[in-house]
Amino acid sequence: MNKTSEAQLRANQKWNDKNKDKRRVYRYRSYARKFIRDLATEDDLEELQAMIQERLDN
């Protein structure tokens, strides 16, 4: 049973509306971590590692 108050729901919605970019970053970071931990093949990991290193070097 959901015990979240109406005031809390409104506060959550207000924060969500004001922080769309932060929410996008949090969501994509979560997706990336899930992919790396649970789904990526060795080839995927090597490709990501190269992309990350290239990004860090620039």
DSSP file (Angstrom, degrees, kcal/mol; ACC not computed):
  #  RESIDUE AA STRUCTURE BP1 BP2  ACC     N-H-->O    O-->H-N    N-H-->O    O-->H-N    TCO  KAPPA ALPHA  PHI   PSI    X-CA   Y-CA   Z-CA
    1    1 A M              0   0    0      0, 0.0     2,-0.5     0, 0.0     0, 0.0   0.000 360.0 360.0 360.0 134.5    0.0    0.0    0.0
    2    2 A N        +     0   0    0      1,-0.1     0, 0.0     2,-0.1     0, 0.0  -0.665 360.0 177.9 -82.4 121.6    1.3    3.4   -1.0
    3    3 A K        +     0   0    0     -2,-0.5     2,-0.3     2,-0.0    -1,-0.1   0.207  33.3 131.2-107.9  13.2    1.7    5.7    2.0
    4    4 A T        -     0   0    0      1,-0.1    -2,-0.1     4,-0.1     2,-0.0  -0.523  56.4-126.1 -72.3 128.5    3.2    8.8    0.2
    5    5 A S     >  -     0   0    0     -2,-0.3     4,-2.3     1,-0.1     5,-0.2  -0.274  15.4-116.0 -72.5 159.5    1.3   11.9    1.2
    6    6 A E  H  > S+     0   0    0      1,-0.2     4,-2.4     2,-0.2     5,-0.2   0.884 117.6  54.6 -60.3 -39.0   -0.2   14.3   -1.4
    7    7 A A  H  > S+     0   0    0      1,-0.2     4,-2.4     2,-0.2    -1,-0.2   0.908 108.6  47.8 -62.9 -41.5    2.2   17.0   -0.3
    8    8 A Q  H  > S+     0   0    0      2,-0.2     4,-2.8     1,-0.2    -2,-0.2   0.903 110.3  51.9 -66.8 -40.3    5.2   14.7   -0.9
    9    9 A L  H  X S+     0   0    0     -4,-2.3     4,-2.3     2,-0.2    -2,-0.2   0.917 111.4  47.3 -60.8 -43.2    3.8   13.7   -4.3
   10   10 A R  H  X S+     0   0    0     -4,-2.4     4,-2.4     2,-0.2    -2,-0.2   0.912 112.1  50.0 -64.6 -41.5    3.5   17.4   -5.2
   11   11 A A  H  X S+     0   0    0     -4,-2.4     4,-2.4     2,-0.2    -2,-0.2   0.909 110.8  49.7 -63.4 -42.1    7.0   18.2   -3.9
   12   12 A N  H  X S+     0   0    0     -4,-2.8     4,-2.7     1,-0.2    -1,-0.2   0.922 111.7  48.1 -61.9 -44.2    8.4   15.3   -5.9
   13   13 A Q  H  X S+     0   0    0     -4,-2.3     4,-2.6     2,-0.2    -2,-0.2   0.895 110.5  51.7 -64.7 -39.9    6.7   16.4   -9.1
   14   14 A K  H  X S+     0   0    0     -4,-2.4     4,-1.8     2,-0.2    -1,-0.2   0.926 111.9  46.4 -62.4 -45.2    7.9   20.0   -8.5
   15   15 A W  H  X S+     0   0    0     -4,-2.4     4,-1.3     1,-0.2    -2,-0.2   0.931 112.3  51.0 -62.8 -44.9   11.5   18.8   -8.1
   16   16 A N  H  < S+     0   0    0     -4,-2.7     3,-0.4     1,-0.2    -2,-0.2   0.909 109.9  49.7 -58.4 -43.7   11.1   16.6  -11.2
   17   17 A D  H  < S+     0   0    0     -4,-2.6     3,-0.5     1,-0.2    -1,-0.2   0.857 114.7  44.0 -65.1 -34.9    9.8   19.5  -13.3
   18   18 A K  H  < S+     0   0    0     -4,-1.8    -1,-0.2     1,-0.2    -2,-0.2   0.618 117.0  45.6 -84.3 -13.1   12.7   21.7  -12.2
   19   19 A N     X  +     0   0    0     -4,-1.3     4,-2.5    -3,-0.4    -1,-0.2  -0.240  61.3 137.0-128.8  44.4   15.4   19.2  -12.6
   20   20 A K  H  > S+     0   0    0     -3,-0.5     4,-2.1     1,-0.2    -1,-0.1   0.891  77.0  50.2 -60.5 -40.8   14.8   17.4  -16.0
   21   21 A D  H  > S+     0   0    0      2,-0.2     4,-2.2     1,-0.2    -1,-0.2   0.914 110.9  48.4 -66.5 -42.1   18.5   17.5  -16.9
   22   22 A K  H  > S+     0   0    0      1,-0.2     4,-2.8     2,-0.2     5,-0.2   0.925 110.9  51.4 -61.6 -43.9   19.7   16.0  -13.6
   23   23 A R  H  X S+     0   0    0     -4,-2.5     4,-2.5     1,-0.2    -1,-0.2   0.895 108.7  51.5 -60.8 -39.7   17.0   13.3  -13.9
   24   24 A R  H  X S+     0   0    0     -4,-2.1     4,-2.8     2,-0.2     5,-0.2   0.927 110.9  47.6 -62.9 -45.2   18.3   12.5  -17.4
   25   25 A V  H  X S+     0   0    0     -4,-2.2     4,-2.7     1,-0.2     5,-0.2   0.940 112.6  48.5 -61.3 -47.7   21.9   12.2  -16.2
   26   26 A Y  H  X S+     0   0    0     -4,-2.8     4,-2.0     1,-0.2    -1,-0.2   0.910 113.7  47.9 -58.9 -42.5   20.9   10.0  -13.3
   27   27 A R  H  X S+     0   0    0     -4,-2.5     4,-2.4    -5,-0.2    -2,-0.2   0.937 114.0  44.8 -65.7 -48.1   18.8    7.7  -15.6
   28   28 A Y  H  X S+     0   0    0     -4,-2.8     4,-2.7     1,-0.2    -1,-0.2   0.880 111.8  52.8 -66.2 -37.0   21.5    7.4  -18.2
   29   29 A R  H  X S+     0   0    0     -4,-2.7     4,-2.4    -5,-0.2    -1,-0.2   0.915 110.1  49.1 -63.3 -41.2   24.2    6.7  -15.6
   30   30 A S  H  X S+     0   0    0     -4,-2.0     4,-2.4    -5,-0.2    -2,-0.2   0.916 111.2  49.2 -62.8 -44.1   22.0    4.0  -14.1
   31   31 A Y  H  X S+     0   0    0     -4,-2.4     4,-2.7     2,-0.2    -2,-0.2   0.920 111.2  50.2 -60.7 -44.1   21.5    2.5  -17.6
   32   32 A A  H  X S+     0   0    0     -4,-2.7     4,-2.7     1,-0.2    -2,-0.2   0.924 111.5  47.3 -62.8 -44.9   25.2    2.5  -18.3
   33   33 A R  H  X S+     0   0    0     -4,-2.4     4,-2.8     2,-0.2     5,-0.2   0.921 112.6  49.3 -63.0 -43.5   26.1    0.9  -15.0
   34   34 A K  H  X>S+     0   0    0     -4,-2.4     4,-2.8     2,-0.2     5,-0.6   0.925 112.2  48.9 -61.0 -45.0   23.4   -1.8  -15.5
   35   35 A F  I  X>S+     0   0    0     -4,-2.7     5,-2.8     1,-0.2     4,-1.8   0.939 114.1  45.2 -60.4 -47.8   24.7   -2.5  -19.0
   36   36 A I  I  <5S+     0   0    0     -4,-2.7    -2,-0.2     3,-0.2    -1,-0.2   0.924 119.2  41.0 -64.1 -45.0   28.3   -2.7  -17.9
   37   37 A R  I  <5S+     0   0    0     -4,-2.8    -2,-0.2    -5,-0.2    -1,-0.2   0.901 132.5  14.4 -69.2 -42.0   27.5   -5.0  -14.9
   38   38 A D  I  <5S+     0   0    0     -4,-2.8    -3,-0.2    -5,-0.2    -2,-0.2   0.684 129.8  25.5-115.4 -21.8   25.0   -7.3  -16.4
   39   39 A L  I  <<S+     0   0    0     -4,-1.8    -3,-0.2    -5,-0.6    -4,-0.1   0.720  80.6 107.4-122.3 -27.9   24.8   -7.2  -20.2
   40   40 A A      < -     0   0    0     -5,-2.8     2,-0.1    -6,-0.2    -4,-0.0  -0.262  54.4-141.5 -66.6 140.0   28.0   -6.1  -21.8
   41   41 A T     >  -     0   0    0      1,-0.1     4,-2.4     0, 0.0     5,-0.2  -0.383  34.2 -98.9 -84.3 173.3   30.2   -8.6  -23.7
   42   42 A E  H  > S+     0   0    0      1,-0.2     4,-2.3     2,-0.2     5,-0.2   0.901 127.3  52.2 -60.5 -40.2   34.0   -8.5  -23.5
   43   43 A D  H  > S+     0   0    0      2,-0.2     4,-2.3     1,-0.2    -1,-0.2   0.909 108.4  50.7 -62.8 -41.7   33.9   -6.7  -26.9
   44   44 A D  H  > S+     0   0    0      1,-0.2     4,-2.7     2,-0.2    -2,-0.2   0.932 110.6  49.2 -59.6 -45.8   31.4   -4.1  -25.6
   45   45 A L  H  X S+     0   0    0     -4,-2.4     4,-2.6     1,-0.2    -2,-0.2   0.887 110.4  50.0 -63.6 -39.9   33.6   -3.5  -22.5
   46   46 A E  H  X S+     0   0    0     -4,-2.3     4,-2.1     2,-0.2    -1,-0.2   0.907 111.7  48.6 -65.4 -41.0   36.7   -3.0  -24.7
   47   47 A E  H  X S+     0   0    0     -4,-2.3     4,-2.3     2,-0.2    -2,-0.2   0.932 113.3  46.9 -63.5 -45.6   34.9   -0.6  -27.0
   48   48 A L  H  X S+     0   0    0     -4,-2.7     4,-2.8     1,-0.2     5,-0.2   0.899 109.8  54.0 -62.8 -40.6   33.6    1.4  -24.0
   49   49 A Q  H  X S+     0   0    0     -4,-2.6     4,-2.5     1,-0.2    -1,-0.2   0.912 109.8  47.4 -60.6 -42.8   37.1    1.4  -22.4
   50   50 A A  H  X S+     0   0    0     -4,-2.1     4,-2.4     2,-0.2    -1,-0.2   0.905 112.3  49.6 -65.3 -41.4   38.5    2.9  -25.6
   51   51 A M  H  X S+     0   0    0     -4,-2.3     4,-2.1     2,-0.2    -2,-0.2   0.905 112.1  48.0 -64.0 -41.2   35.8    5.5  -25.8
   52   52 A I  H  X S+     0   0    0     -4,-2.8     4,-2.5     2,-0.2    -2,-0.2   0.922 111.6  49.4 -65.9 -44.0   36.3    6.4  -22.1
   53   53 A Q  H  X S+     0   0    0     -4,-2.5     4,-2.0     1,-0.2    -2,-0.2   0.912 110.6  50.7 -63.0 -41.5   40.1    6.7  -22.6
   54   54 A E  H  X S+     0   0    0     -4,-2.4     4,-0.9     1,-0.2    -1,-0.2   0.911 111.3  48.6 -61.2 -42.1   39.7    8.9  -25.7
   55   55 A R  H  < S+     0   0    0     -4,-2.1     3,-0.5     1,-0.2    -2,-0.2   0.897 111.3  49.4 -65.2 -41.2   37.3   11.2  -23.8
   56   56 A L  H  < S+     0   0    0     -4,-2.5    -1,-0.2     1,-0.2    -2,-0.2   0.833 107.9  54.8 -67.2 -32.7   39.7   11.4  -20.8
   57   57 A D  H  <        0   0    0     -4,-2.0    -1,-0.2     1,-0.2    -2,-0.2   0.707 360.0 360.0 -74.4 -19.9   42.6   12.2  -23.1
   58   58 A N     <        0   0    0     -4,-0.9    -1,-0.2    -3,-0.5    -2,-0.2   0.444 360.0 360.0 -99.3 360.0   40.8   15.2  -24.7
